[in-house]
Amino acid sequence: MAAASPPLPLSLLLLLLFLLVPVSNAIYCDEDDCYDLLGVKQDANASEIKKAYYKLSLKHHPDKNPDPESRKLFVKIANAYEILKDESTRGQYDYAIAHPEEVFYNTAQYYRAYYGHETDPRAVLIGLLLIISAFQYINQLTRYNKAIETVKQTPAYKNRLKALEFERTGGISSKKKGHKQMDKKVEEGLSNEVELQIQGIEKPSLWSLYGVQFILLPYFIGKVLSWEICWFWRYQVKKLPYAWEDACYLTRTALKIPANTWQSI
């Protein structure tokens, strides 16, 4: 029984190859052979292919032959000629015939030859940046909202709301209700007045997106160069004393403190 099991994977592999082989040829001339459509051999030269196409086009062109079937055949003939008249695409087609097992490579070569040149690389880059920026903003927004909800569940935040409510109402609101549970409308109103500063989580901003930063990259580069030149001229050439902001910058970078933490300090 154990000796009979190995042929099963081999048969599945052969079945898979049988199903995939027609696919590598079908991407060019459907189920037909491009050479057979033009009635030429695979080793035919460019002149023979051109003559065969002109001969068949005179016979099956819609202006010469109104038969619907002839019109469909003419479309196939024209497509086969477009593939075989160009040395590059003909070479790719010949390679697909000789290597039908390389389905994915042949398919990629086909779409690269026929559709790659139609797409502007700049449009692809812009589209990619937009997609990345959209995912980046959604990720930032999700993290920020999750952090906000987590902070709102902490006792410190609730105590701040109660203290703010006590300040607004003079301590009358909670006694009137007779319980410690704050009204939802009051809580929502007070939460808008409480400024939340979450360490490590910044509020989503369009200026931090990769797409926006890429567009403003020349501006940022010019700004950095201008800052470097002014810094060199002020403190290296003229030997002036450090201004307050520049001294704070040197202190913060020396201590390796983030900008938002430094501002809170």
C-alpha positions in Angstrom: 0.0 0.0 0.0 2.9 2.3 0.8 4.5 1.8 -2.6 1.3 2.9 -4.5 1.2 6.4 -2.9 4.1 8.3 -4.8 2.4 8.3 -8.2 -0.4 10.5 -6.8 1.6 13.8 -6.5 3.2 13.1 -9.9 -0.1 12.8 -11.5 -1.3 16.0 -9.9 1.8 17.8 -11.1 1.2 16.6 -14.7 -2.4 17.6 -14.5 -1.3 21.1 -13.3 1.2 21.4 -16.1 -1.5 20.3 -18.6 -3.8 23.0 -17.4 -1.1 25.7 -17.3 0.5 25.1 -20.7 -2.3 26.5 -22.8 -2.3 29.7 -20.7 1.2 30.8 -21.8 0.1 30.7 -25.5 -3.4 32.0 -24.9 -2.2 35.4 -23.7 -1.0 36.2 -27.3 -3.4 34.7 -29.8 -6.0 33.1 -27.6 -6.2 29.4 -28.3 -4.7 29.8 -31.8 -1.1 29.8 -32.9 0.1 33.2 -34.3 2.1 31.5 -37.1 -0.8 29.3 -38.1 -3.1 32.3 -38.3 -0.8 33.9 -40.9 0.0 30.6 -42.6 3.7 30.8 -42.1 6.3 28.7 -40.4 8.1 29.7 -37.2 11.3 30.4 -39.0 9.7 32.7 -41.5 11.4 36.1 -42.0 9.9 39.5 -41.6 9.2 39.9 -45.4 7.3 36.5 -45.5 5.2 37.5 -42.5 4.3 40.8 -44.1 3.4 39.3 -47.4 1.2 36.7 -45.7 -0.6 39.3 -43.7 -1.3 41.5 -46.7 -2.6 38.5 -48.6 -5.0 37.5 -45.8 -6.1 41.1 -45.1 -7.2 41.4 -48.7 -9.3 38.3 -48.3 -10.8 38.9 -44.9 -10.9 42.7 -44.4 -14.4 43.9 -43.5 -14.3 46.2 -46.6 -13.6 43.2 -48.8 -15.6 40.5 -47.1 -18.8 41.4 -45.1 -19.1 37.9 -43.6 -19.2 38.3 -39.7 -17.0 35.2 -39.3 -14.5 36.6 -41.8 -14.4 39.8 -39.7 -13.6 37.9 -36.5 -10.8 36.0 -38.4 -9.4 39.3 -39.6 -9.2 40.6 -36.1 -7.2 37.5 -35.1 -4.9 37.8 -38.1 -4.2 41.5 -37.4 -3.4 40.7 -33.8 -1.0 37.9 -34.9 0.7 40.2 -37.3 1.1 42.9 -34.6 2.9 40.3 -32.4 5.1 38.8 -35.1 6.1 41.9 -37.0 8.0 43.3 -34.0 11.3 41.4 -33.2 10.9 42.0 -29.5 7.4 40.7 -29.1 8.1 37.9 -31.6 11.0 36.8 -29.5 8.9 36.7 -26.4 6.2 34.7 -28.2 8.8 32.2 -29.4 10.2 31.9 -25.9 6.7 31.3 -24.6 6.3 28.5 -27.1 9.6 26.9 -26.2 9.1 27.3 -22.5 5.4 26.9 -21.8 6.1 25.8 -18.2 7.2 29.4 -17.3 3.7 30.7 -17.3 4.2 33.6 -14.9 7.3 34.9 -16.6 5.7 34.7 -20.0 2.6 36.5 -18.8 4.6 39.2 -17.1 6.6 39.8 -20.3 3.4 40.0 -22.4 1.8 42.7 -20.2 5.0 44.6 -19.9 5.3 44.8 -23.7 1.7 45.7 -24.4 0.6 47.7 -21.4 3.7 48.9 -19.6 4.5 51.7 -22.0 0.9 53.0 -21.8 1.3 54.0 -18.1 3.3 57.0 -17.2 5.8 56.2 -14.4 5.1 59.5 -12.8 1.4 58.6 -12.6 2.4 55.2 -11.0 4.6 57.0 -8.5 1.8 59.5 -7.6 -0.7 56.7 -7.3 1.6 54.7 -5.1 2.3 57.7 -2.8 -1.5 58.4 -2.5 -2.2 54.8 -1.5 0.6 54.7 1.0 -0.4 58.0 2.4 -4.0 56.9 2.8 -3.0 53.7 4.7 -0.6 55.8 6.8 -3.3 58.3 7.7 -5.8 55.5 8.5 -3.2 53.8 10.7 -2.4 57.0 12.6 -6.1 57.8 13.1 -6.8 54.3 14.4 -3.9 54.4 16.8 -4.8 57.8 18.0 -8.5 57.0 18.6 -7.5 53.8 20.4 -5.1 55.7 22.6 -7.8 58.3 23.4 -10.3 55.7 24.4 -7.7 54.0 26.6 -6.8 57.3 28.3 -10.5 58.1 28.9 -10.8 54.9 30.9 -8.1 55.8 33.4 -9.0 57.2 36.9 -6.8 60.3 36.3 -8.9 61.3 33.3 -12.2 60.8 35.1 -10.9 62.7 38.1 -10.0 65.6 35.8 -13.5 65.6 34.4 -15.1 65.5 37.9 -12.8 68.4 39.0 -13.8 70.4 35.9 -17.5 69.6 36.5 -17.2 70.7 40.1 -15.6 74.0 38.9 -18.3 74.6 36.4 -21.3 73.8 38.6 -20.0 74.6 42.1 -20.5 71.0 43.3 -24.3 71.0 42.8 -24.6 68.6 39.8 -23.3 65.5 41.5 -25.4 66.0 44.7 -28.5 66.5 42.6 -28.1 63.2 40.9 -27.3 61.3 44.1 -24.6 59.1 42.5 -21.1 59.4 41.2 -22.0 58.5 37.6 -21.6 61.6 35.3 -24.2 62.4 32.7 -23.0 61.4 29.2 -23.8 64.8 27.7 -22.0 66.6 30.4 -19.0 64.2 30.1 -18.9 64.8 26.3 -19.0 68.6 26.8 -16.3 68.5 29.5 -14.1 66.1 27.5 -13.8 68.7 24.7 -12.3 71.2 27.2 -9.7 68.7 28.5 -6.6 68.7 26.5 -5.1 65.2 26.2 -1.4 64.9 25.7 -0.5 61.3 25.0 3.1 60.4 25.1 4.3 58.7 21.9 1.0 59.2 20.0 0.5 62.3 17.9 -2.7 63.5 16.4 -3.0 62.6 12.7 -1.8 65.4 10.5 -1.8 65.7 6.7 1.6 67.3 6.8 3.2 64.1 8.2 2.0 61.9 5.3 4.7 60.6 3.0 2.9 61.9 -0.1 2.8 65.5 1.3 6.4 65.3 2.5 7.5 64.1 -0.9 5.7 67.0 -2.7 7.3 69.5 -0.2 10.7 67.8 -0.3 12.3 70.7 -2.3 11.0 73.2 0.2 12.3 71.1 3.2 15.7 70.7 1.5 15.9 74.5 0.9 14.9 75.2 4.4 17.5 72.9 5.9 20.3 74.3 3.7 19.3 77.8 4.6 19.3 76.9 8.3 22.7 75.2 8.1 24.2 78.3 6.2 22.8 80.7 8.8 24.0 78.6 11.7 27.5 78.3 10.2 27.7 82.0 9.5 26.3 83.1 12.9 28.2 80.8 15.2 31.3 79.6 13.3 32.2 82.7 11.3 30.9 85.6 13.4 31.3 83.7 16.7 28.1 85.2 18.2 26.6 83.9 21.5 23.9 81.3 21.1 20.3 82.6 21.0 17.8 81.1 23.4 16.1 78.9 20.9 19.4 77.6 19.5 20.7 76.9 23.0 17.5 75.0 23.7 18.0 73.0 20.5 21.6 72.1 21.4 20.5 71.1 24.9 17.6 69.0 23.7 19.7 67.2 21.1 22.5 66.6 23.6 20.1 65.1 26.1 18.2 63.2 23.3 14.8 64.4 24.4 11.9 64.4 21.9 10.6 67.7 20.8 7.1 67.2 22.3 8.6 66.2 25.6 10.9 69.2 25.6 7.9 71.5 25.0 6.0 70.0 27.8 9.0 70.5 30.1 
